[in-house]
Amino acid sequence: MSEAIPMTATVTLAPGLWATLKEDLACVFQRDPAARSTLEVLTTYPGVHAILTHRLSHRLWLSGWRFLARFLSFLGRTLTNVDIHPGATIGRRFFIDHGACVVIGETAEVGDDVTLYHGVTLGGTSWNKGKRHPTLANGVVVGAGAKILGPISIGERVRVGANSVLVKDVPADRTVVGVPGRIVDTRAGSQRPENGISLDHNLLPDPVAKSIACLIERIEMLEKELAEVRNEPPPPDHSGQCKTCTAGDLCCEHEAMHLVEMN
């Protein structure tokens, strides 16, 4: 009877692993409209190959088979160009879109329903052992080329813009862009889709454009004050005028400015 216990424990692990792998496959169809069939996803998606390999290597890592886990991880990296350390903890329904050049360090922790795009790094900032990689909560979306470095925490449903570099904690329901990363959407609990995952990277704010607009507004105010000191006529007011704009829908100005041009 004593030998039946470990056999039972081994059998109970397999369904959990299989169910997790099925969820990893199913989430691809929810987040990638290009996915057409399970066969296509299984055979042509390197991001899926990477997470399937990691699920197995992570089990080996936790079981104490460290070299075998590292070797399996090495094979996975060779085939997929995605480097996930077998010690990293990754939650359910994890998806790497356009899987290429993604690096996830040993002590990284990733929650459920997280999406990474190509070129993402979850890296460390220390050579010391212990926790040195980031922790991502549930529902985080990390844009292409973004770097999240150090033992920091990224809250639930955070969106990280492409090529951003994060080195500080980020609360839940925020949007972060830039180098270093800055929170540009501070409204907690903002509207989200039903599945809680927002992939609308085109709606990310532009903090640089906003800063330039603030500087222009400040310059115009100073010009008016200087004109008053010199008893000169005030400079022309250019606010609300966008007659030479050719940016079209990309223009960040208010629609009222374009009405002036139409009239």
C-alpha positions as CSV (number, residue, x, y, z in Angstrom):
1,M,0.0,0.0,0.0
2,S,2.9,2.4,0.7
3,E,4.0,2.1,-3.0
4,A,0.6,3.1,-4.3
5,I,0.8,6.7,-2.9
6,P,3.6,8.0,-5.2
7,M,1.9,6.3,-8.2
8,T,-1.4,8.1,-7.3
9,A,0.5,11.4,-7.0
10,T,2.1,10.9,-10.4
11,V,-1.1,10.2,-12.1
12,T,-2.8,13.3,-10.7
13,L,-0.1,15.5,-12.1
14,A,-0.7,14.5,-15.7
15,P,-4.3,15.7,-16.1
16,G,-3.2,19.1,-14.6
17,L,-0.4,19.4,-17.1
18,W,-2.6,18.3,-20.0
19,A,-5.4,20.7,-19.0
20,T,-2.9,23.6,-18.8
21,L,-1.5,22.8,-22.3
22,K,-5.0,22.7,-23.7
23,E,-5.7,26.1,-22.2
24,D,-2.4,27.5,-23.7
25,L,-3.6,26.3,-27.1
26,A,-7.2,27.6,-26.7
27,C,-6.1,31.1,-25.7
28,V,-4.2,31.5,-29.0
29,F,-7.6,31.6,-30.9
30,Q,-8.8,34.3,-28.5
31,R,-5.9,36.6,-29.0
32,D,-4.7,36.0,-32.5
33,P,-7.2,36.4,-35.3
34,A,-4.7,34.8,-37.8
35,A,-5.0,31.4,-36.0
36,R,-7.2,29.1,-38.1
37,S,-6.8,25.6,-36.8
38,T,-5.2,23.6,-33.9
39,L,-2.9,21.9,-36.4
40,E,-1.6,25.2,-37.7
41,V,-1.0,26.5,-34.1
42,L,0.7,23.3,-33.0
43,T,3.0,23.2,-36.0
44,T,3.8,26.8,-36.9
45,Y,3.6,28.9,-33.7
46,P,7.0,29.2,-32.0
47,G,5.5,30.9,-29.0
48,V,3.3,27.9,-28.4
49,H,6.2,25.6,-28.9
50,A,8.1,27.6,-26.3
51,I,5.5,27.5,-23.6
52,L,4.8,23.8,-24.2
53,T,8.5,23.1,-23.7
54,H,8.6,25.3,-20.7
55,R,5.7,23.5,-19.0
56,L,7.7,20.2,-19.3
57,S,11.1,21.7,-18.3
58,H,9.5,23.5,-15.3
59,R,8.1,20.2,-14.0
60,L,11.6,18.7,-14.3
61,W,13.1,21.7,-12.5
62,L,10.7,21.4,-9.6
63,S,11.4,17.7,-9.4
64,G,15.1,18.3,-8.9
65,W,16.2,17.3,-12.5
66,R,18.0,20.6,-13.0
67,F,20.4,19.6,-15.8
68,L,17.7,17.8,-17.7
69,A,15.4,20.8,-17.3
70,R,18.1,23.2,-18.5
71,F,18.9,21.0,-21.5
72,L,15.3,20.7,-22.5
73,S,15.0,24.5,-22.2
74,F,18.1,24.9,-24.3
75,L,16.6,22.7,-27.0
76,G,13.4,24.8,-26.9
77,R,15.4,28.0,-27.3
78,T,17.3,26.6,-30.2
79,L,14.0,25.7,-32.0
80,T,11.9,28.7,-31.1
81,N,14.3,31.6,-30.4
82,V,12.5,32.1,-27.1
83,D,14.6,31.7,-23.9
84,I,12.5,30.8,-20.9
85,H,14.5,29.6,-17.8
86,P,12.9,26.4,-16.5
87,G,12.8,28.0,-13.0
88,A,10.5,30.7,-14.1
89,T,6.9,30.4,-12.9
90,I,4.3,31.0,-15.6
91,G,0.5,31.0,-15.0
92,R,-2.3,29.6,-17.1
93,R,-3.3,30.7,-20.7
94,F,0.1,32.3,-21.4
95,F,0.6,33.5,-25.0
96,I,3.7,34.8,-26.8
97,D,2.6,36.4,-30.0
98,H,5.1,36.3,-32.9
99,G,7.4,34.3,-30.6
100,A,10.9,35.6,-31.2
101,C,13.7,37.0,-29.1
102,V,11.7,36.7,-25.8
103,V,13.8,36.2,-22.6
104,I,12.3,35.3,-19.3
105,G,14.6,34.9,-16.3
106,E,14.9,32.3,-13.6
107,T,13.0,34.1,-10.8
108,A,10.4,35.7,-13.0
109,E,6.8,35.1,-12.0
110,V,4.0,35.5,-14.5
111,G,0.3,35.3,-13.7
112,D,-2.7,34.0,-15.7
113,D,-3.8,35.4,-19.0
114,V,-0.6,37.3,-19.7
115,T,0.4,38.2,-23.3
116,L,3.9,39.0,-24.5
117,Y,4.9,40.2,-27.9
118,H,8.2,39.6,-29.7
119,G,11.4,41.0,-28.3
120,V,10.2,41.2,-24.7
121,T,12.7,40.7,-21.8
122,L,11.8,39.9,-18.2
123,G,15.3,40.4,-17.0
124,G,17.3,40.9,-13.8
125,T,19.4,43.8,-12.6
126,S,21.7,41.9,-10.2
127,W,24.2,39.1,-10.2
128,N,23.2,38.0,-6.7
129,K,21.1,34.9,-6.2
130,G,17.5,35.2,-5.0
131,K,14.6,37.2,-6.4
132,R,16.0,39.3,-9.2
133,H,13.4,39.2,-12.0
134,P,10.0,40.9,-12.3
135,T,6.5,39.6,-11.2
136,L,3.6,40.1,-13.6
137,A,0.1,39.9,-12.3
138,N,-2.9,38.5,-14.2
139,G,-4.0,40.0,-17.5
140,V,-0.8,42.0,-18.3
141,V,0.0,42.8,-21.9
142,V,3.6,43.7,-22.8
143,G,4.2,45.3,-26.2
144,A,7.0,44.3,-28.7
145,G,10.5,45.1,-27.6
146,A,9.6,46.1,-24.0
147,K,12.0,45.4,-21.2
148,I,10.9,44.8,-17.6
149,L,13.9,44.6,-15.4
150,G,14.6,43.8,-11.7
151,P,12.5,42.4,-8.9
152,I,9.6,44.7,-9.5
153,S,5.8,44.1,-9.5
154,I,3.5,44.8,-12.4
155,G,-0.2,45.0,-11.3
156,E,-3.1,43.3,-12.9
157,R,-4.3,44.4,-16.4
158,V,-1.3,46.7,-16.9
159,R,-0.5,47.5,-20.5
160,V,3.2,48.1,-21.4
161,G,3.8,50.0,-24.6
162,A,6.3,48.8,-27.2
163,N,10.0,49.4,-26.5
164,S,9.3,50.7,-23.0
165,V,11.7,50.0,-20.2
166,L,10.2,49.4,-16.8
167,V,12.4,49.5,-13.6
168,K,9.8,50.4,-11.0
169,D,6.6,48.9,-9.7
170,V,3.4,49.7,-11.6
171,P,-0.1,49.6,-9.9
172,A,-3.0,47.7,-11.5
173,D,-5.0,49.0,-14.4
174,R,-2.3,51.4,-15.7
175,T,-0.7,52.1,-19.0
176,V,3.1,52.6,-19.2
177,V,5.1,53.9,-22.1
178,G,8.6,55.4,-22.7
179,V,12.2,55.0,-21.5
180,P,12.1,54.9,-18.5
181,G,8.5,53.8,-18.3
182,R,6.0,56.4,-17.2
183,I,2.4,55.9,-16.3
184,V,0.3,57.8,-18.8
185,D,-3.1,56.4,-17.9
186,T,-3.8,56.8,-14.1
187,R,-7.5,56.0,-14.2
188,A,-7.8,52.8,-12.2
189,G,-10.6,50.5,-13.2
190,S,-10.8,51.9,-16.8
191,Q,-13.1,50.1,-19.2
192,R,-11.8,46.7,-20.3
193,P,-13.1,44.1,-22.7
194,E,-15.1,41.1,-21.4
195,N,-12.0,38.8,-21.3
196,G,-10.0,41.5,-19.4
197,I,-7.3,41.6,-22.1
198,S,-6.9,44.8,-24.1
199,L,-4.7,44.6,-27.2
200,D,-5.4,48.1,-28.5
201,H,-1.8,49.3,-28.7
202,N,-2.9,52.1,-31.1
203,L,-4.8,53.7,-28.3
204,L,-1.8,54.2,-26.1
205,P,-1.2,57.9,-25.2
206,D,1.8,59.8,-26.5
207,P,3.5,61.5,-23.5
208,V,6.1,63.2,-25.8
209,A,3.5,64.9,-27.9
210,K,1.6,65.9,-24.8
211,S,4.8,67.4,-23.3
212,I,5.5,69.4,-26.5
213,A,2.0,70.7,-26.5
214,C,2.4,71.9,-22.9
215,L,5.7,73.6,-23.8
216,I,4.1,75.4,-26.7
217,E,1.2,76.6,-24.5
218,R,3.7,77.8,-21.9
219,I,5.7,79.7,-24.5
220,E,2.6,81.5,-25.8
221,M,1.7,82.5,-22.2
222,L,5.1,83.9,-21.6
223,E,5.0,85.8,-24.9
224,K,1.8,87.4,-23.8
225,E,3.2,88.4,-20.4
226,L,6.3,89.8,-22.1
227,A,4.2,91.9,-24.5
228,E,2.3,93.3,-21.5
229,V,5.6,94.3,-19.8
230,R,6.9,96.0,-22.9
231,N,3.5,97.7,-23.6
232,E,3.4,96.0,-27.0
233,P,0.4,94.6,-28.7
234,P,-0.3,90.9,-27.7
235,P,1.0,88.3,-30.1
236,P,-1.5,86.6,-32.4
237,D,-3.5,83.9,-30.8
238,H,-2.9,80.6,-32.7
239,S,-5.0,78.4,-30.5
240,G,-7.7,76.6,-32.3
241,Q,-6.0,77.0,-35.7
242,C,-4.7,73.9,-37.6
243,K,-5.0,75.1,-41.2
244,T,-1.8,73.5,-42.4
245,C,-2.1,70.2,-40.7
246,T,-1.8,67.2,-42.9
247,A,-1.7,64.5,-40.2
248,G,-5.3,63.5,-40.8
249,D,-6.5,61.0,-38.2
250,L,-3.1,60.9,-36.6
251,C,-3.5,64.6,-35.4
252,C,-3.8,64.8,-31.6
253,E,-5.5,68.2,-31.7
254,H,-9.1,68.7,-30.8
255,E,-11.7,68.2,-33.6
256,A,-12.8,71.8,-33.2
257,M,-9.4,72.9,-34.7
258,H,-10.2,71.1,-37.9
259,L,-13.6,72.8,-38.1
260,V,-11.9,76.1,-38.5
261,E,-10.1,74.8,-41.6
262,M,-13.4,73.5,-43.0
263,N,-15.1,76.8,-42.5
